[in-house]
C-alpha cells in the first residue's frame, strides 16, 4: 500500500481587496511644503510560512494523554492589512539641501503571530490535518490580531557652502526614526526596532570625495525564550539585540572622467553585536547572553563607467 507520495500535499488560496491611496501637497511658499497622505496597504506572508510542511514528533511514553506535537505551516495564512496616515513638513534650502519632519500612524489588522495549543476539529480543518491528530499539541502561525504603530521621522541634508575656504566642500546628513508599538498582540512583532538613525559627514572636492557615517540601530526584539531555565511562559523572557552603533568610512579619487580608485572600511572600531536574554526582573549584569564579532571589513579597488 502506498503511504508516501512526492509533492502530494496541495493547497489553493486566493484573496483580493480594495487598496486606495491619496496624496496631497500644499506649497506654503516655493521652499516650504506640507504633505498629507492616506493609503490602505497589505503585506503577503513569506513563502516559507505558507509552503505545506509539517514536523510531527510522536511521544511514545504516554500516547494516550500526550500523543505528540506538530509544528505545521499554515497554508491558509492571510495577508495583514493596514490603514496608513502620514503628515510631513519639508523646507528646501535655496542652494541645495533640505530639512523635513513627519509623523505617521499605521493601524494594522490580522498581523501574524505564533499560536500553540491542542488540535481541535476546527483547527485541524484550518491547517488541513487529518482528524487522527485531534488532541495533539500544535504550533503554527496564524492571523492573530490588531496593533498600532505610531512614529516620527526627521531628515536633514545641509551643504556647508556658506563656510569659508575648505569648509564649503563639506555636507552634513542626519536622519532618524522613532516608533511606538501598541495593541493587545504587540509582543508578536518579533524583529521590531524602536529607534534608528544615521549621521554622515561628506567631503567632495574634485577629484576627491570621502564619507564617514555613524549608523545607530536600536534594540531589536526577537523570539520568546521557553524552557525550565527561563521559569516558564509566565515569566516572559525574550531575546534581544542590544542597541549598537557602527562607523563606516569610504573615499574615492577620480583618475579620469570614467575611472576612479576607491577604498572603504566597514565597522571601523570592530563594534560587537550583543545578544541578550531577559525579562523585566532581570538585573542589568545578567542580561548579556552572547557577544558576536564580525571584525573590520576593508575593500580597495578600481571602478569605471563606459
N, C-alpha and C positions, 0 to 999 in steps of 0.2 A: 504494500500500500504506500502511495506517495505521500510523504509528510512534509517535504520542503520543496519549494519552487523558487527559482531565482526571480526577483522583482515581482513577486506575486501580490504584494500589497499595493493597492492603488487608491488614490484619493482625488476628488474633483470638487473644487470650491470656486465660487465666483462672488464678486461684490461690485457695487457701483455706488455713486453718490453725486451730490451737487456741491462743488467747492468754489464759491465765488470769492472775489477779492476786489478791493477798491483802494486806490492810492491818490491822495490829494496833496498838492504842493502850493503853498501860498508865499509869494515873494513880497516880504515886508519892504525890502529895498533890493537893489541889484546884488548886494553882498550877503543879505540875511534872509534865510528861508525857514519856513515851518512846514514839516511833513507830517501827515496823519495817514494811517493805513489800517485796513482790516483785511484779514484773509482767513478762510477756513481751509485747513490742511489735513493731511493724513500721513501716516507712516506705516509702510508694509513690514511684516515680520521678515527677519533674515531667513534665507532658505534653510540654514542649518536648524532652525527651530520648527520647520513645518514639513521637512522631508520625513516620510514614515520611518520610524525606528523605535524599537523598544528593547530595553535591557531588563531581563527577568532573573531575579535572584530567589531561588526556592529555598525555604528553610525546612530541613528535614528533622530538626529537633522537636518541633511542635506543629506538625502540619495541620492539625485541627484548629487550634486557636491562632496560630501565626503562620499561615502557609507560605508567605514570602512577600517580596516587594517588587514593584515595577517602576522603572523610570522610562517614561514614554514621551515622545514628541507629539504635540497637539496639532494635527493637520488641519483642524478647524479654527486655528488661531486667526482672529480678525485684526485688521489694521486699527491703530489708535487714531482718533481724530482730535483736532484742536481748533478753538477759536482764538485767533491771534490779534492783539491790538497793539499798535505802535504809535508813539509820538516822538518827534525829534526836532531839534533846533540846529541849524548849520550856519556858520559865518565863514565867509571866504575872504582871505586877505588879498589886497589888490595886486600884490606881486607874487602870489602863489602861497599855497598852504591853506589850512582851514582849522576851525575848532567846531566840534559837534558834540552834542549830548542828547541822550534819548532815554525814554522809559518804555517798557513793554510788559505785556501780560499774556500768558498762554493758559487757557482753560482746557485741560485735556480730559478726554473720556476714553474708557476702555483701554488704558495702558496695560502693559504686560507685567505679570508677576508670577512667582513660583507658588504652586499650591500643592500641599501634601495632605494626606488623609487616608481614608479607606475607600476602595472602589465600591460604589453602589450601582444600581441599574442605570440611573441617569448618566453618571459619569462614564460608565462602560460604553454606553451608546455614543456619547460625545467623543470619546477617544478611540472608538472603533475596536474595543476589546471584547473578546469572547466572554460570555456570561460566566464561564467557569472561574474567571478572575475576580468575581464579586467577593468581597471580604479581604482581598489582598491589600497591602499598603501600596500607595502610589505617590509619585512625584511627577509633576508636569508643569507646563507653562500655560496660563490662561489669561483671558482679558479680565482683569481683577477689579478695576475701579477707576475713580476720578482723582485728579490732582490739579494743582495750580502752580505755575512758575511765574514769578514776578522778578523783574530785574531792571538794571540801569547800565548804560554803557557810555563811554566817552572816548573821543579820539582827537588828538592834536597833531598837526603837521605844520611845523614852523621853520622855514628857511631863515637863517640869521643874516640875511643880506643887508640889514641895517647896521651891522657892526663894521668897524674899520678893518683894513688890512686882510689878513688871512681868515679872520672870523666870519666874513661873508660867505665863505665856501662851506660852512657847516649847516646841517639841517637836523632839527630835533623832531623825533616822532614818539608819541606816547599814546597808548590805548589801554583800556581796562574794562572789565565786565564784572558785575556783582549780581548774583542770583539768589533767590529765596524760593525754596520748595515747600509747599504746604498741602495738606489734604490727608484724609484718613489712611491712604495707602502710600504715603510719601516714602516710606522705608523701602519700597520695592524698586526705587530708582537707583540701581547699582551703577557705578561709574559716574555719578553726579559730582560735578566740581562747582563749588560756590563762587570762587574768585579766580580770575586770571588776568594777566596784564603783560605788556611789553614796553620797554623803553629802549630807544635806539638813538645813537649819535652817528651821523653820517658826514663824511667829508668828500667833496667832489671838486677837484681842480684838474682839468685835463692836463696830462694823460693819466692821472692817478685818482683812484677813489677807494674809500675804506669805510667799514662799518663796525661798530661794536654794539651788541644787543644784549640786554638783560631780559630773560624770559621767566616770568613768575607763573607758577601753576599751584593753585590752592589745594587743600585737602580733597582727596578723591575717596569716596565711599565705595567699597566693594561688597563681597558676599558676606552673609551672616556666618558665624562660626558655631558649629554644633559639636557635641561630644561631652564626655564626662569632665574633661579638663576645663570646660567653659561653664560648667554648672547647670546645664540645661537651657532650653529655649527661653525661659522666663528672664534670664539674665541679659539677653540681647547683646551679645558680643558681636562686633563687626570687624572686618578687616579694612584698613585704610592705607593709602599712600599719603604720607605726611607732606605738607607744603614744601616746595623746593624752588630754587632759582638757579637757572643755568646761564652762563655767559658765553656768547659766541663772538668770534672776531673774523673778519674777512677783508681782503684787499684785492685790487685789480690794477694792472698797469697796461695801458694801450701801447702796443708795439707799432701797429699800423691801424688804419681805419677799420680793418676787418679781423684783426688778430690781437689777442691780449694774453698776458700772463695773469694767473690768479692763484691765490692761496687762502686757506681758511682753517680755522681751529674751532671745533665744537666742544662745549663743556670745558672751557679754558681752565677752570680751577678744579676739575675732576670731582664735581659735586656728587655726593652719594644720594641714592634714592632709598628712603627708609620706609619699610613696610611695618605697619603697626597693627596690633590686635588688642582691643579694649572695649569697655563699656563705661557708663557714667561714673562708676565707683572705682575704676582702676587708677592707682596713683601714677603720677607723671613718669616716674623712673621705671615703671613696669610696662609701659605701652609698647616700646620698640620690640619687634619680633625678628626682623631680618634687615641687614644692610646690603644694598646692591651697588656695585661699582661698575661703570661702563667704560672707564678710562677716558683719556683725551683723544679725540678723533681729529686727525690732520689731513689736509688734502692740498696738493700743489699740482698745477698743470698749465696747459695752454689751450685756448679755445679760439675758434674762428667762426665767422659767418660769411657765407658766399651766396 
